[in-house]
Amino acid sequence: MKILTVISNYNEEKAIGKTINDVLNNSTIKTDILVIDNCSTDNSVEVIKEFKVNYLRHPVNTGGSAGVIKTAFAYAYYHGYDIYCHMDGDNQHMASELEKIVAPILNGEADVVTGSRFIEKKGFQSSFIRRIGIVLFSKMISVVTKSKFTDITSGFRAYNHKAIKFFATKFKQEIETITQLELVMHYGGLKRKDVPILMKPRLTGKSEINFTNAVKFPIYNFIGF
């Protein structure tokens, strides 16, 4: 079983090293590592180079993590990986939780697994305002797809080879939002599942959910529906 863990990075110079080190030393699965940098303007890439792990750097910023995910699908497919796990570079996701999102795939229960903070409500739960948006869109897409979503914005995910191949070879459009990604997976016949995981609070850097993106988020997601 060939597994790839992709760490997405944008201006996380104070956290990306800790994230890479966490996967190298605390991962509960055997996995290769790829860091995809979304054209950072800080010293992130220099930090990444110190760890001598594989990395790719976008020549331009794609405007969000969706562009990184597209790159990750292509890389995982063309390098023959069976499973692709995704972690954010802000050190909120924990390598010790990787086995939780991989297990349902290994057991044949799902093609895509999302690590959810809100099933057991343990660990970091995000801010109150963001939780409102997460709950709202999780419920909306649950109704549309008749599948229970609990943490629609979670970037801690695992995809099997079927999902990797689908997005690398059959879906050529850009991915703008997580809602769009989930709807495409649903209508593409991919099975999904949420599993409970723990997350840590962000201690450094800034989330890509700034004021502008906070305004765009509900608009783009409603368009996705």
Disulfide bonds with the S-S distance in Angstrom:
none
